[in-house]
Amino acid sequence: MVFGSADVMIVPVLHPSLLVCLKLCRWKHIAELTQPQFKAKASNDALDINFLLSWLSDFKQHISFQGMDEQRKAALLQGFKLFLEKNPEARKYLITVLEPADLKIVGL
């Protein structure tokens, strides 16, 4: 927590397009694991990712990889591809939040 002037608490907030990428990174690492605790975390992360994607879609926001190195961007796009394979309902959101060139990489 950060406190500003007059002891007003300032809570840093991540934009949903960044938050969905962070969630996806964790999900990607645990999605294939079979231990119950990881399956539960992966399931919860998938729900969060779908919610964030729907929010981005509803508010006509895009996931921008501008300024990101190509290796990280490629890893995230592969993560979205895997997410789409395991969560086909995400298709309707991904087609609105990713750029056309990125959609091709994801397989849409």
HELIX and SHEET records of a PDB file:
HELIX    1   1 SER A    5  ASP A    7  5                                   3    
HELIX    2   2 PRO A   16  ILE A   30  1                                  15    
HELIX    3   3 PRO A   36  ASP A   58  1                                  23    
HELIX    4   4 GLU A   70  LYS A   86  1                                  17    
HELIX    5   5 PRO A   88  ALA A   90  5                                   3    
HELIX    6   6 ARG A   91  VAL A   97  1                                   7    
HELIX    7   7 PRO A  100  VAL A  106  1                                   7    
SHEET    1   A 2 VAL A   2  PHE A   3  0                                        
SHEET    2   A 2 MET A   9  ILE A  10 -1                                        
END                                                                             
